[in-house]
Amino acid sequence: MKKIAIMFLVAAALLLAVRGFVNYIPSPGETKLEYWIAHPVDPIDFATHQEKFGLMGGREYYGKGYMPTKDENGEKKDPEHCVIYTVTAYPDYSSNRRCVTQIRITDPAVEFYGVNCQSSLGEIDTALRKRGFRQIDAPGISYRKGKITVSISDGTVRISAKVSNFFRIQF
């Protein structure tokens, strides 16, 4: 009986270790990003950031130094170059933990893994594959590693973490 319990504990520990390795997301390296994907945050972390309103089920914030502009009708619009962080519950929408679950980058001065939103597709492919991402079928050019997806389209990079919705919460 004692051997079975020990074997069970060893198997559980191995499973958790493998799961952690599969979902490990390499840090972005030298970057101007303030937060990385799946990074736990507290509302106070964004106290000095400009909030972007209109998201149901989460909150969006402009990176420090970015401010919305106004169009000809006086409506707020994103600046041409910016970083926008989306914060939601994670890993499930019912979780109490809040994390950065999407980073939208249109500022070419912001790099991750040594590339930016204006890097060539070849440079982006090399940088992401080097870190264990694989290309997937999705709109635009997309790569995935575990629960993290990086999509490139029209000069915008979106880095997103898949959030489950076990209880089917509707926003």
N, C-alpha and C positions, 0 to 999 in steps of 0.2 A: 504494500500500500504506500509506503514511504517513497519507494522508487518511482511509482506512478506519479505521485505528487511532484517530485523533483523533475521528472521528465516533462510534465505539463508546464511547470514554471519555466524550464529552459526553452521549451517550444514557444511559449507565450513571449518570452524575452526576445527570442530570435525573430518572431513575427513582427514585433514592435520595432526592432532595429531595422529590419528589411523595409517595413512600411515607411519609416522615417527617412531611409536612404532614398527610396523611390520618389518621395515627395520633397526631398531637399532641393531648394532653389538656390543656386550659387548667388552670392552677393553681386551687385552690379559693378563692383570695382570702383575705380575713380569716377565720380559722378557728382553732378550738382543736384541730384534728386535728394529731397529731404527725407523721404520714406521709401522703403522698398515694398514690393508686393507681399501681401499676407503679413505685413508688419502690424503687430498689435498697437493700437493707439487709444488715447483717452481724449475726450472733448477738449481738454486744456491744451493738448498738443497743437490744435488748430485755432487757439484763441486769438492769435495775431494774424490769421489768414482771412482773406476775403471769401465768404461763402457764396457758392453758386446755388441759387434756389431753384426748386422745381422737381427734385427727385423724390419719388415716393419709395419708402423702405430704406433710405440711407441718406447720406449727406455728401455734397461735393464741395471741394475747396480748391481755390487757385493756389498754386505754389507761391511762396513769398516773392514779392516783387511783381507779380502779375495782377492786373486789374482789368475787369471787363470794360469794354468801350460801349458806345451807343451808336445805333444805326440812325438812318434818316428819320425814323419814326420815334426816336427817343427810347427804343427798347434796348436792353442790355444784350451785348453779344461778346463772345470770346475774343480776346486779342488774337492777332494773326499768329504770334508765337507765344506759347504758354505751356504750362504743365497743370493738369487738373487731377486731383486725387479724389477717388470715390471711397467712402467709408461705409461699410455695412457690417451686419453681424457675420461672423465667420467661425467655424466652417459651415454652419447651417444658419438659415435665417432666424431660427428660434434660439440661437446661442446668445449668451449675454456678452460675449467677447466681441469687441469692435476692432476691425482690421482694415487696412487699405486693401480693397478688392479690385480696384482698377486704377491704372495710371495712364493718362492720355497725354502724349507728348507731341507738340508741334513746334517746339523751339529747337532749332538745330544746334544750339550751344549746349544742350543737355545730352550727354552720352550715357549709355549703359553698355557693358561688355565691350567698350571701345567703339561702338557705332552710335549713330544718331538717326533722326527721322529723314535725313537727306543722304544717308549712306546708300551705296549701290546694293541691289538685291544680293549680289555675290558676297559682298562684305558682311551683310546681315546674316546670310545663310551660313557662312564660315563661322562667325562669332557664336551663333546660336547652337549649331551642331557641335562645336567644340565644348559646349556646356551641357550636352546631353539632350537638347531639344530635337524633335523630328518634325519634318514638314507634314501638315495634315491637309485634307480636303476641306476647305472652308472658303467663304467669300474673301477675295483679296489674297494676300500671301499670309499664311498662318503657320505657326510652329507650336508644339505642345510638349510639355514635360510635366508629368503627373497632373496636378490640377491647375497648372499655370499655362496660359496661352498668350503668345505674342503675335499680334496681327499688324500688318503694314498695309496702308492704303492711302493714296492721295496725300503723301507727305505727313501722315499721322501714324504714330506708333501707339498701339493700345496693348498694355500688359494687364492681363486680368486673371483673377483666381476664381475657379469654379466654386460657387456657393450652392450647397444642397438645400433642398426645401422639403424636409421630411414630413412636416405637418401641413404642407401645401398652403402656406400663408399667402393670401392675396393682398396686393397693395393697391 
